[in-house]
Structure formats: structure tokens, C-alpha cells
Amino acid sequence: MYDPVSDLSYFRMLVREPTQIPLLEAAASLAQDDYPGLDLQQVLSQVDTLGQRLAARCRDVQTELARLREAIAFFYQTMGFAGNVNDYYDPDNSYLHKVLESRRGIPITLAVLFVELARSVGLEAHGVSFPGHFLIKVNLHEGPVVLDPFTGQSLSHEDILERLDPYRRRLGLTGEHEVPTGLFLQAASARDILLRMLRNLREIHRQQAQVARLRRVLDRILILDPDDAEERRLRDSLGD
């Protein structure tokens, strides 16, 4: 008799090879904790359709910069994606299928979707695990462009320095020496992105005392990072 694979086992299968994680599918699968009937292939199909629409818009666009501008206009203006300023800590902001439905999300989920679409038109786009606020970097022939996924705004070097300023002491950036911003703009791995998404959810569920939901999120974190002693202690404290 066929024994269906559990959502957690499926997630474990998706992430078992850290360098080959299918980020979009793995990120979409996080919602199965709260939406166990979620059809992941339908989510992937929705994103693929958006990519096809963007590709059609870019068919006669010659330069990378022009394609990036088309991608930004399509995502933020035509499709209306934006940061959820009214309910930032709603867990649905971390679930890709709900972000696709509402067109509202947090920086990291908006970035995952935007990067996928940008890559569909040949752009070298990456998520960036920047302190405090997830960013997007697009490498163009003219040089890198850094975007705030919450708004689609392009960030200057000065903007990046300003955003780093509150974290200077914590990051060991003291004195008047030039801040090595490039160190904080490296492409994040799929594993790191998933961990950041899950840790966002962990904090939301912990603050709201949602023990069952917190337990499920911690199970996923420990699949990705089984050696994290602090996460292990928290999970053990919650029991089964």
C-alpha cells in the first residue's frame, strides 16, 4: 500500500544536497505547516507564468539594464507587489503562495520571487542576507545594482552605509575606517535564505506563544542546521 510522504520528509528531501536546493520549491513548502493541502506545483506554475509574461515584455529589450528596469516595473507596478506595511508580522508574509495571492510580503519573500523572475530574463540576480533587512543584488555589465525588495528602490553606496550604521558595533565596525560594504552584499545560499525565513517565523510564533507552530518551524530549522545547539534546546523544551 502506498504510504504518502509527510510534508517534513518532503522538505528533508528537497534540502538534502545543500548546493542543489531548489529554492523556490523549498521556500514555498514552508507554508505546508499551516496549509497542509497546499499544491506546491501550482505555486511553481504561478511563478513560471509570471516569468513568461515578463519574458514576453523583454523580448525586444537589448540591454541588461533595460531588462532590469522592465522587471522592476512589471513586479512592482504591473503586478503590484509591495511590502506589507500594515501587518508586517503576519506569518502569511513568509508564505510564497499567500504573497502571490495578496501581492504583499516581507523583504525576503518578495526577494525570492523577484530573483526568480529576474533570472527568467537572463539577469544574474541574488538574494543578499544583509543585516536587518534582506536585499537583492543584480550583477550587470555596468556594475552591480542593489535593490530594496520591500519597495523596488535602487540603493546607493551611501544608502547601504546608512543601513549598516545601526549594526556597526555588533558587526565589529568601529572607528572611521572605510566600511567593507562588499562583505555584506555577498549572494546568500539557498540554505541561508531558508534558515532566515524560518527564523523569522520562529520569532513570530515565539512572540505569539504559538507552541505547535513554533515546534514545526524548529523541526525544519534543525533539518537545515542540526548542529545548532540553541535551536535544539528550544525544540527540546517544547516536547512532542
Protein Blocks (a to p, Z undefined) as FASTA:
>chain_A
ZZdddfklmmmmmmmpmklccfklmmmmmmmmmmmmbcfklmmmmmmmmmmmmmmmmmmp
mbfklmmmmmmmmmmmmnopacdfklmmlmklmpmklmmmnopacfklmmmmmmmmmmmn
opacdddddehiacdddddfkbpcdddfknopacdfklmmmmmmmmmmmnopgcjbdcdf
klmmcccdfklmmmmmmmmmmmmmmmnopaklmmmmmmmmmmmmmmlmklmmmmmmnoZZ
